[in-house]
Amino acid sequence: MAELMHRHGFEAAEPSGAGAGAAAQPALSVAEIGAVFDISGSSSQVLLDLDAMDALASDADSAIANSGQVGSQIKMRVGATWLVANVRALRMHESRAGAVVAQVDFLGEGDEERLTGKLYRFRRGVTRYPAPGTPVYPISTSDLKQMYAADDRPNVEIGNVYPTKDIRGALYVDAMLGKHFALLGSTGTGKSTAAALILHRICELAPQGHIVMIDPHGEYGAAFKTTGEVYDTSNLQMPYWLMNFEEHCEVFVTTSGSERQTDGDILAKCLLAAKAKNRLAAEIGKLTVDSPIPYLLSDLVNLIQLEMGKLDRAGDTAPYSRLKTKIEEVKGDPRYSFMFSGMLVADTMASFIGRIFRLPADGKPISIIDVSGVPSEITSVVVAVLSRMVFDFAIWARNEPQRPILLVCEEAHRYVPNERNADGSSVGRILSRIAKEGRKYGISLGLITQRPSDLAEGVLSQCGTIISMRLNNDRDQAYVRAAMPEGARGFLDSIPALRNRECIVCGEGVSTPIRVLFDALDEAKRPASGDPIFSELWRETGGEDMILARTIKRWRAQGR
């Protein structure tokens, strides 16, 4: 060690507690590869010896062989504690031949086993920093196993930790769900399959759980045929009267500015009167336009007509005519029948919530809400109603035995857009509120998106666990980097270079930031999101007439 230190202009630092009467440090089977060069908090610099690193390259232990490379870990001893750091960047030393300066981020520390000198009981955070000149050692596979070993908290294994073949990466379920999570990745990186894998593992751990997933492309139904229930426009049967007043306005009010205010006032008055006709209104006492009370659309239309008949001048009837026409249009459109059918007027609130929220789960803890067949004009309203009902249910059930709910939103940037893309819809407001307040009420939010930079500002920072796959866009990378904890910045530099099915996991759900290769999923458990293979499909021919006929029939019927 002394020769190595001297060659690079250092004197080895005295181990803490060394000196007269101090216990000797245990002998290590692997020689040091460098020394601490500069200490500046979480980000520091280490001087690595190229010859020492080359000598390790052929080591049978893959972790030792990779030590010192970008993305790998190294360790250093402070007293009876091992500090572990991640190598963020490397550069040649300006004046010392054979020396490399490594910028490192400290990940945490672990105790030193007295006889072998190995690391154990790893924990996040650093209580003592090393002095310049402290020797640096390669980290071994056994050290990594200690670092990444899941403790006795409930967890799900999702894959192998890079660069090992057998060290398992785990997510702590309670910590991950308790403070929300985000799964990010460019199109084609395996994001949908990764989401399905995580949800499958959670379902296996908690078969009586309560998970609601918004699926905008109809991908996930195929993955959860046996472990969940799939709802689309054919069986969702979501009553229109569950909408609050704001959501009613999004569907029925078509104007803007002062006219929208006028139309909204008329709708509020007539909506309240329509709900008052239900016997439930008398039972609850104080009735509001937001109360989820069944009413007839025909009653609402008749009340608007009645109010219009009271006017003295025909010129004042325009707002009433607009509302009446829009309500009748929606009522008569077969595409809206899953929500505005006359059959949905009964008080089915309890059965609807029970079905969608899996209360009870009966071994199928996840509901897949396939909104791909919902008309685009009201997709955001449907998602808003479902999200708000999760939130409202949690609020009004606070004095009941708790039933936490996980709400997973695929293509989250469509529903919680930033100011640049905002359209003023209620879904963005309710999802932002869940992100900020949901955990107080037992609601967990899972956001899945390929464009994190298009998410509303602050929403990503509310996610305690971030699972990032490859991101190709510079703006997306910068946005994620800003949301990550300081100690994980070194891992973020590798995001553009991640392979398919690889990810970086940081935050509450893991003991320390990790790079993981996701497990492969069985074909039957994968979402239907595979890319078409052009070279094969373009060789197939025949049956085009029938393809066209069937497609046009569904197209014209506006049904699948």
C-alpha positions as CSV (number, residue, x, y, z in Angstrom):
1,M,0.0,0.0,0.0
2,A,2.7,2.4,1.0
3,E,4.4,2.0,-2.4
4,L,1.1,2.7,-4.3
5,M,0.4,5.8,-2.1
6,H,3.9,7.1,-2.5
7,R,3.9,6.7,-6.2
8,H,0.9,9.1,-6.5
9,G,2.1,11.6,-3.9
10,F,0.1,10.4,-0.9
11,E,0.8,9.1,2.5
12,A,-1.7,6.6,3.6
13,A,-4.2,7.9,6.2
14,E,-4.0,6.3,9.6
15,P,-7.1,4.2,10.2
16,S,-9.4,5.8,12.7
17,G,-8.6,4.3,16.1
18,A,-5.1,3.1,15.0
19,G,-2.1,3.6,17.1
20,A,-0.8,2.3,20.4
21,G,-3.2,-0.3,21.9
22,A,-5.5,-0.2,18.9
23,A,-6.7,-3.5,17.4
24,A,-5.1,-4.4,14.1
25,Q,-7.3,-4.2,11.0
26,P,-8.2,-7.6,9.5
27,A,-6.2,-8.6,6.5
28,L,-7.9,-8.2,3.1
29,S,-7.6,-10.7,0.3
30,V,-7.7,-7.9,-2.4
31,A,-5.2,-5.1,-2.6
32,E,-6.2,-1.4,-2.7
33,I,-6.7,0.2,-6.1
34,G,-6.2,3.8,-5.2
35,A,-6.7,6.5,-2.6
36,V,-9.2,9.2,-1.7
37,F,-8.1,12.4,-3.4
38,D,-10.6,15.1,-2.6
39,I,-13.6,15.1,-0.2
40,S,-16.6,17.4,-0.8
41,G,-19.7,15.9,0.7
42,S,-21.7,13.4,-1.4
43,S,-19.6,14.0,-4.5
44,S,-15.9,13.5,-4.0
45,Q,-12.8,12.4,-6.0
46,V,-10.7,9.3,-5.8
47,L,-7.3,8.6,-7.5
48,L,-7.3,5.2,-9.1
49,D,-4.2,3.2,-10.2
50,L,-4.5,1.9,-13.7
51,D,-2.1,-1.0,-13.1
52,A,-3.9,-2.1,-10.0
53,M,-7.2,-2.0,-11.9
54,D,-5.8,-4.0,-14.8
55,A,-4.6,-6.6,-12.4
56,L,-8.2,-7.1,-11.2
57,A,-9.7,-7.4,-14.7
58,S,-9.3,-11.1,-14.9
59,D,-10.6,-11.8,-11.4
60,A,-13.2,-14.6,-11.2
61,D,-15.4,-12.3,-9.1
62,S,-17.3,-10.1,-11.7
63,A,-17.8,-7.3,-9.2
64,I,-14.1,-7.1,-8.4
65,A,-13.2,-7.3,-12.1
66,N,-15.5,-4.3,-12.9
67,S,-14.4,-2.2,-9.9
68,G,-13.3,1.3,-10.9
69,Q,-15.4,1.4,-14.0
70,V,-18.2,4.0,-14.5
71,G,-21.3,2.7,-12.8
72,S,-19.4,0.3,-10.5
73,Q,-18.9,0.6,-6.8
74,I,-15.8,0.9,-4.6
75,K,-15.3,1.0,-0.8
76,M,-13.0,2.6,1.7
77,R,-12.5,2.0,5.4
78,V,-13.1,4.5,8.1
79,G,-12.5,3.0,11.5
80,A,-14.7,-0.1,11.8
81,T,-17.0,1.1,9.0
82,W,-16.9,0.5,5.3
83,L,-18.1,3.5,3.1
84,V,-19.4,2.5,-0.3
85,A,-19.3,4.9,-3.3
86,N,-20.5,4.8,-6.8
87,V,-18.1,5.8,-9.7
88,R,-19.8,8.6,-11.7
89,A,-17.1,9.7,-14.1
90,L,-13.4,9.0,-14.9
91,R,-10.6,11.2,-16.4
92,M,-6.9,10.8,-16.8
93,H,-4.8,12.7,-14.3
94,E,-3.2,15.7,-15.9
95,S,0.3,15.1,-14.6
96,R,0.6,11.6,-13.1
97,A,1.0,8.8,-15.6
98,G,-1.0,5.7,-14.9
99,A,-3.4,7.5,-12.6
100,V,-7.1,8.1,-13.2
101,V,-9.3,10.6,-11.3
102,A,-12.7,9.2,-10.5
103,Q,-15.6,11.3,-9.4
104,V,-17.7,9.3,-6.9
105,D,-21.0,9.6,-5.0
106,F,-21.2,8.1,-1.6
107,L,-24.1,5.6,-1.3
108,G,-24.0,4.5,2.3
109,E,-22.0,2.6,4.9
110,G,-21.8,-0.8,6.5
111,D,-20.1,-2.4,9.5
112,E,-16.9,-4.3,9.1
113,E,-16.9,-8.0,10.0
114,R,-14.0,-8.3,12.6
115,L,-12.5,-11.6,11.3
116,T,-12.8,-11.3,7.6
117,G,-13.0,-7.6,7.1
118,K,-16.1,-8.0,4.9
119,L,-19.0,-5.5,4.8
120,Y,-22.3,-6.3,6.5
121,R,-25.4,-4.5,7.7
122,F,-25.3,-1.9,5.0
123,R,-27.4,1.3,5.4
124,R,-28.1,4.4,3.3
125,G,-26.3,7.6,4.2
126,V,-22.8,8.4,5.5
127,T,-22.0,9.5,9.1
128,R,-18.2,9.9,8.7
129,Y,-16.2,10.8,5.7
130,P,-12.8,9.5,4.9
131,A,-9.7,11.7,5.0
132,P,-7.6,12.3,1.8
133,G,-5.2,9.5,1.4
134,T,-7.6,6.8,2.7
135,P,-7.0,3.6,0.6
136,V,-9.7,2.6,-1.8
137,Y,-10.6,-1.1,-2.4
138,P,-12.7,-2.9,-5.1
139,I,-16.1,-4.1,-3.9
140,S,-16.8,-7.9,-4.1
141,T,-19.9,-9.9,-4.9
142,S,-20.3,-10.8,-1.3
143,D,-20.3,-7.0,-0.4
144,L,-22.9,-6.4,-3.1
145,K,-25.1,-9.1,-1.7
146,Q,-25.0,-7.4,1.7
147,M,-25.8,-4.1,0.1
148,Y,-28.7,-5.2,-2.0
149,A,-30.0,-8.0,0.3
150,A,-33.6,-7.3,1.1
151,D,-34.2,-7.0,4.8
152,D,-37.3,-8.4,6.6
153,R,-39.6,-5.7,5.2
154,P,-42.2,-6.9,2.6
155,N,-40.5,-6.8,-0.8
156,V,-40.8,-8.0,-4.4
157,E,-37.8,-9.1,-6.5
158,I,-37.8,-7.6,-10.0
159,G,-34.5,-8.7,-11.5
160,N,-30.7,-8.9,-11.2
161,V,-28.4,-6.1,-10.0
162,Y,-25.9,-4.9,-12.7
163,P,-23.3,-6.2,-13.3
164,T,-24.0,-9.5,-11.4
165,K,-25.9,-12.6,-12.6
166,D,-27.3,-13.7,-9.3
167,I,-27.8,-10.8,-6.9
168,R,-31.4,-9.9,-6.8
169,G,-32.8,-6.4,-6.8
170,A,-35.9,-5.9,-4.7
171,L,-38.4,-3.1,-4.1
172,Y,-39.8,-2.5,-0.6
173,V,-43.5,-2.5,-1.3
174,D,-44.7,-0.4,1.7
175,A,-42.0,2.3,1.2
176,M,-42.6,2.4,-2.6
177,L,-46.4,2.6,-2.4
178,G,-46.5,4.8,0.7
179,K,-44.9,7.7,-1.2
180,H,-45.9,7.0,-4.8
181,F,-43.7,5.9,-7.6
182,A,-43.0,6.7,-11.2
183,L,-41.9,4.3,-14.0
184,L,-40.2,6.2,-16.9
185,G,-38.7,5.1,-20.2
186,S,-38.7,6.0,-23.9
187,T,-40.9,4.0,-26.2
188,G,-39.5,0.6,-27.0
189,T,-37.4,0.1,-23.9
190,G,-39.8,-2.5,-22.3
191,K,-41.7,-0.1,-20.1
192,S,-45.1,-1.8,-20.4
193,T,-43.6,-5.2,-19.7
194,A,-41.7,-3.8,-16.7
195,A,-44.9,-2.2,-15.4
196,A,-46.7,-5.6,-15.8
197,L,-43.9,-7.4,-14.0
198,I,-44.0,-5.0,-11.0
199,L,-47.7,-5.3,-10.7
200,H,-47.7,-9.1,-11.1
201,R,-45.2,-9.3,-8.2
202,I,-47.3,-7.0,-6.1
203,C,-50.4,-9.1,-6.8
204,E,-48.5,-12.3,-5.9
205,L,-47.4,-10.7,-2.6
206,A,-50.9,-9.2,-1.8
207,P,-53.7,-11.3,-3.5
208,Q,-56.3,-9.3,-1.5
209,G,-55.0,-5.9,-2.5
210,H,-56.8,-3.1,-4.3
211,I,-55.2,-1.8,-7.5
212,V,-56.8,0.3,-10.2
213,M,-55.0,0.7,-13.5
214,I,-55.9,3.2,-16.2
215,D,-55.0,1.6,-19.5
216,P,-55.3,4.0,-22.5
217,H,-54.2,1.6,-25.2
218,G,-55.8,-1.7,-24.2
219,E,-52.4,-3.4,-23.6
220,Y,-52.7,-4.8,-20.1
221,G,-55.9,-6.8,-20.3
222,A,-54.0,-9.7,-21.8
223,A,-51.5,-9.7,-19.0
224,F,-53.9,-9.9,-16.1
225,K,-56.6,-12.3,-17.4
226,T,-56.2,-14.6,-14.4
227,T,-55.1,-12.2,-11.6
228,G,-57.5,-9.3,-12.3
229,E,-60.7,-8.0,-13.9
230,V,-60.7,-6.1,-17.2
231,Y,-63.3,-3.4,-17.8
232,D,-63.9,-1.6,-21.1
233,T,-66.8,0.1,-22.7
234,S,-68.6,-3.2,-23.0
235,N,-68.8,-3.9,-19.2
236,L,-67.6,-0.8,-17.3
237,Q,-71.2,0.5,-16.8
238,M,-70.1,3.7,-15.0
239,P,-73.2,5.8,-14.1
240,Y,-73.1,9.4,-15.3
241,W,-74.6,10.7,-12.1
242,L,-71.3,9.8,-10.3
243,M,-69.8,12.9,-12.0
244,N,-69.4,16.0,-9.8
245,F,-70.5,19.4,-11.1
246,E,-67.1,20.3,-12.7
247,E,-67.1,17.0,-14.7
248,H,-70.8,17.6,-15.7
249,C,-69.7,20.9,-17.1
250,E,-66.8,19.3,-19.1
251,V,-69.3,17.0,-20.8
252,F,-72.4,19.2,-21.3
253,V,-71.1,22.8,-21.5
254,T,-69.5,23.6,-24.8
255,T,-69.0,27.4,-24.5
256,S,-66.2,29.5,-23.0
257,G,-65.8,32.8,-21.3
258,S,-68.9,34.6,-19.9
259,E,-71.2,32.3,-21.9
260,R,-69.7,29.3,-20.1
261,Q,-70.5,30.9,-16.7
262,T,-74.1,31.4,-17.8
263,D,-74.5,27.9,-19.1
264,G,-72.9,26.5,-15.9
265,D,-75.3,28.5,-13.7
266,I,-78.3,27.1,-15.6
267,L,-76.9,23.5,-15.4
268,A,-76.3,23.8,-11.7
269,K,-79.8,24.9,-10.9
270,C,-81.5,22.3,-13.1
271,L,-79.1,19.5,-12.0
272,L,-79.8,20.2,-8.3
273,A,-83.6,20.1,-9.0
274,A,-83.2,16.8,-10.9
275,K,-81.3,15.2,-8.1
276,A,-83.9,16.5,-5.6
277,K,-86.5,14.3,-7.2
278,N,-84.7,11.1,-5.9
279,R,-85.9,9.8,-2.6
280,L,-82.3,9.6,-1.5
281,A,-82.1,13.4,-1.5
282,A,-84.7,13.5,1.3
283,E,-82.7,11.0,3.3
284,I,-79.4,12.8,3.2
285,G,-80.7,16.2,4.1
286,K,-78.4,18.8,2.6
287,L,-78.1,18.3,-1.1
288,T,-75.4,19.8,-3.4
289,V,-74.6,19.6,-7.1
290,D,-71.7,17.4,-6.3
291,S,-73.7,14.8,-4.3
292,P,-73.6,11.4,-6.1
293,I,-77.3,11.0,-6.3
294,P,-79.0,9.2,-9.2
295,Y,-81.2,11.3,-11.5
296,L,-82.8,10.9,-14.9
297,L,-81.3,12.6,-17.9
298,S,-84.8,13.1,-19.2
299,D,-85.7,14.9,-15.9
300,L,-82.7,17.2,-16.5
301,V,-83.8,18.0,-20.0
302,N,-87.4,18.6,-19.0
303,L,-86.2,21.0,-16.2
304,I,-84.1,22.9,-18.7
305,Q,-87.1,23.1,-21.0
306,L,-89.3,24.3,-18.1
307,E,-86.8,27.1,-17.2
308,M,-86.6,28.1,-20.8
309,G,-90.4,28.4,-21.0
310,K,-90.4,30.9,-18.1
311,L,-88.3,33.5,-20.1
312,D,-90.0,36.6,-21.5
313,R,-87.7,37.1,-24.6
314,A,-86.9,34.4,-27.1
315,G,-83.4,35.8,-27.5
316,D,-82.5,34.6,-24.0
317,T,-83.1,31.0,-24.8
318,A,-79.8,30.2,-26.4
319,P,-78.0,28.9,-23.3
320,Y,-80.9,26.6,-22.6
321,S,-81.0,25.3,-26.1
322,R,-77.3,24.6,-26.1
323,L,-77.5,22.6,-23.0
324,K,-80.6,20.7,-24.0
325,T,-79.1,19.8,-27.4
326,K,-75.8,18.6,-26.0
327,I,-77.5,16.4,-23.3
328,E,-79.8,14.8,-25.9
329,E,-76.8,14.3,-28.3
330,V,-74.8,12.5,-25.6
331,K,-77.8,10.5,-24.5
332,G,-78.5,9.3,-28.0
333,D,-74.9,8.6,-29.0
334,P,-74.2,4.8,-28.8
335,R,-70.5,5.4,-28.1
336,Y,-71.4,7.0,-24.8
337,S,-73.8,4.2,-23.7
338,F,-71.3,2.7,-21.3
339,M,-71.8,5.8,-19.2
340,F,-75.0,7.6,-20.3
341,S,-77.4,4.7,-20.8
342,G,-80.8,5.0,-19.4
343,M,-80.2,1.6,-17.7
344,L,-77.6,3.2,-15.3
345,V,-80.0,5.3,-13.3
346,A,-80.4,2.8,-10.4
347,D,-78.4,3.3,-7.3
348,T,-75.5,1.0,-8.1
349,M,-72.8,3.1,-6.4
350,A,-71.8,0.5,-3.9
351,S,-71.6,-2.3,-6.4
352,F,-69.7,-0.2,-8.9
353,I,-67.1,0.9,-6.3
354,G,-66.8,-2.7,-5.1
355,R,-66.2,-4.0,-8.6
356,I,-63.7,-1.3,-9.6
357,F,-61.8,-1.1,-6.3
358,R,-61.8,-4.9,-5.8
359,L,-63.7,-4.7,-2.5
360,P,-63.4,-7.6,-1.8
361,A,-60.5,-8.7,-4.1
362,D,-61.3,-12.5,-4.1
363,G,-57.8,-13.2,-5.3
364,K,-58.0,-10.8,-8.2
365,P,-56.5,-7.6,-6.7
366,I,-56.2,-5.5,-9.9
367,S,-58.8,-3.8,-12.1
368,I,-57.7,-2.9,-15.6
369,I,-59.7,0.0,-16.9
370,D,-59.3,-0.1,-20.7
371,V,-60.3,3.4,-21.9
372,S,-59.0,2.9,-25.5
373,G,-62.6,2.5,-26.7
374,V,-63.9,5.6,-24.9
375,P,-64.6,8.6,-27.2
376,S,-61.6,10.9,-27.0
377,E,-63.8,13.9,-26.0
378,I,-64.7,12.3,-22.7
379,T,-61.6,10.1,-22.0
380,S,-60.2,12.7,-19.6
381,V,-63.6,12.9,-17.8
382,V,-63.8,9.2,-17.3
383,V,-60.3,9.1,-15.9
384,A,-61.1,12.1,-13.7
385,V,-64.2,10.4,-12.3
386,L,-62.4,7.2,-11.5
387,S,-59.4,9.1,-9.9
388,R,-61.7,11.4,-7.9
389,M,-63.7,8.4,-6.7
390,V,-60.5,6.8,-5.4
391,F,-59.8,10.0,-3.5
392,D,-63.3,10.7,-2.3
393,F,-63.7,7.1,-1.1
394,A,-60.5,7.3,0.9
395,I,-61.6,10.6,2.5
396,W,-65.1,9.5,3.4
397,A,-63.9,6.1,4.7
398,R,-61.4,7.6,7.2
399,N,-63.3,6.2,10.2
400,E,-63.6,2.7,8.7
401,P,-61.0,-0.1,8.6
402,Q,-58.5,1.1,6.1
403,R,-58.3,-0.3,2.6
404,P,-55.4,1.4,0.8
405,I,-55.7,1.7,-3.0
406,L,-53.0,1.9,-5.6
407,L,-54.0,4.0,-8.7
408,V,-51.7,3.3,-11.6
409,C,-51.9,5.7,-14.6
410,E,-50.3,4.7,-17.9
411,E,-49.4,7.6,-20.3
412,A,-49.6,9.9,-17.3
413,H,-48.4,12.9,-19.2
414,R,-51.7,12.9,-21.1
415,Y,-53.6,13.4,-17.9
416,V,-51.3,15.5,-15.7
417,P,-49.7,17.8,-18.3
418,N,-47.4,20.7,-17.6
419,E,-48.5,24.3,-18.1
420,R,-47.4,24.3,-21.7
421,N,-49.8,21.4,-22.6
422,A,-52.5,22.1,-20.0
423,D,-56.1,22.0,-21.2
424,G,-57.8,23.0,-17.9
425,S,-59.4,19.5,-17.5
426,S,-60.4,18.3,-14.0
427,V,-58.3,15.1,-14.4
428,G,-55.0,17.0,-14.1
429,R,-56.2,18.7,-10.9
430,I,-57.4,15.6,-9.1
431,L,-54.2,13.6,-10.0
432,S,-52.0,16.4,-8.8
433,R,-54.0,16.5,-5.6
434,I,-53.6,12.8,-5.1
435,A,-49.8,13.2,-5.7
436,K,-49.7,15.8,-3.0
437,E,-52.2,14.5,-0.5
438,G,-53.0,11.0,-1.4
439,R,-50.6,9.2,1.0
440,K,-52.3,10.8,4.0
441,Y,-55.5,8.9,3.1
442,G,-54.0,5.6,2.0
443,I,-53.8,6.3,-1.7
444,S,-50.7,5.4,-3.7
445,L,-50.1,6.8,-7.2
446,G,-48.1,5.0,-9.8
447,L,-47.2,7.2,-12.9
448,I,-46.0,5.6,-16.1
449,T,-44.8,7.8,-18.9
450,Q,-42.3,8.1,-21.7
451,R,-42.2,11.9,-21.5
452,P,-41.5,12.9,-17.9
453,S,-40.7,16.5,-19.1
454,D,-44.4,16.8,-20.2
455,L,-45.7,16.0,-16.7
456,A,-47.0,18.8,-14.5
457,E,-44.2,20.5,-12.6
458,G,-43.8,19.1,-9.1
459,V,-45.7,15.8,-9.7
460,L,-42.6,13.8,-10.4
461,S,-40.9,15.2,-7.3
462,Q,-43.8,13.9,-5.2
463,C,-42.9,10.3,-6.2
464,G,-40.7,8.8,-3.5
465,T,-39.4,6.0,-5.8
466,I,-38.3,6.6,-9.4
467,I,-37.7,3.7,-11.8
468,S,-36.1,5.1,-14.9
469,M,-35.4,3.1,-18.0
470,R,-33.6,4.5,-21.0
471,L,-34.6,8.1,-21.9
472,N,-33.4,9.3,-25.3
473,N,-34.5,12.9,-25.0
474,D,-32.2,15.4,-23.3
475,R,-35.0,17.4,-21.8
476,D,-36.5,14.3,-20.2
477,Q,-33.1,13.3,-18.8
478,A,-32.6,16.7,-17.3
479,Y,-36.1,16.6,-15.8
480,V,-35.5,13.3,-14.1
481,R,-32.1,14.3,-12.9
482,A,-33.7,17.3,-11.1
483,A,-36.1,15.0,-9.4
484,M,-33.5,12.5,-8.2
485,P,-31.7,12.7,-4.8
486,E,-28.2,14.0,-5.0
487,G,-26.5,10.7,-4.2
488,A,-28.1,9.1,-7.2
489,R,-26.7,11.5,-9.8
490,G,-24.0,9.1,-10.8
491,F,-26.5,6.5,-11.7
492,L,-28.4,9.0,-13.8
493,D,-25.5,9.5,-16.1
494,S,-26.0,6.0,-17.4
495,I,-29.7,6.4,-18.3
496,P,-29.0,7.1,-22.0
497,A,-26.9,4.0,-22.2
498,L,-29.3,1.5,-20.5
499,R,-30.2,-1.6,-22.5
500,N,-33.8,-2.6,-23.1
501,R,-35.3,-4.1,-19.8
502,E,-32.7,-2.3,-17.7
503,C,-33.5,0.5,-15.3
504,I,-32.1,2.7,-12.5
505,V,-34.1,2.6,-9.3
506,C,-33.7,5.4,-6.7
507,G,-35.6,6.5,-3.7
508,E,-37.7,5.1,-0.9
509,G,-38.4,1.7,-2.5
510,V,-34.7,0.6,-2.4
511,S,-32.1,0.6,0.3
512,T,-29.6,2.3,-2.1
513,P,-29.8,3.3,-5.8
514,I,-29.5,0.3,-8.0
515,R,-29.2,-0.6,-11.7
516,V,-31.4,-3.7,-12.5
517,L,-32.0,-5.9,-15.4
518,F,-35.7,-6.8,-15.2
519,D,-36.7,-10.5,-15.1
520,A,-38.3,-11.9,-18.3
521,L,-42.0,-12.4,-18.1
522,D,-43.9,-15.4,-19.3
523,E,-45.7,-14.8,-22.6
524,A,-49.1,-15.2,-20.9
525,K,-48.3,-12.4,-18.4
526,R,-47.0,-9.8,-20.9
527,P,-49.0,-6.8,-22.1
528,A,-50.1,-6.7,-25.8
529,S,-47.6,-4.0,-26.6
530,G,-45.1,-5.8,-28.9
531,D,-43.9,-3.9,-31.9
532,P,-44.9,-5.2,-35.3
533,I,-42.2,-7.1,-37.2
534,F,-42.4,-5.4,-40.6
535,S,-39.9,-7.7,-42.3
536,E,-42.1,-10.7,-41.5
537,L,-45.6,-9.2,-41.7
538,W,-45.0,-7.7,-45.1
539,R,-44.3,-11.1,-46.5
540,E,-47.8,-12.3,-45.6
541,T,-50.6,-11.9,-48.1
542,G,-54.2,-13.1,-48.7
543,G,-57.5,-12.3,-46.9
544,E,-57.2,-8.5,-47.4
545,D,-60.8,-8.2,-48.6
546,M,-62.2,-9.8,-45.4
547,I,-59.8,-7.7,-43.2
548,L,-61.2,-4.5,-44.9
549,A,-64.8,-5.7,-44.6
550,R,-64.5,-6.5,-40.9
551,T,-62.6,-3.3,-40.1
552,I,-65.0,-1.0,-41.9
553,K,-68.0,-2.7,-40.2
554,R,-66.5,-2.0,-36.7
555,W,-65.5,1.5,-37.9
556,R,-69.0,2.4,-38.9
557,A,-70.6,0.8,-35.8
558,Q,-68.0,2.7,-33.7
559,G,-67.6,-0.4,-31.6
560,R,-64.9,-3.1,-31.1
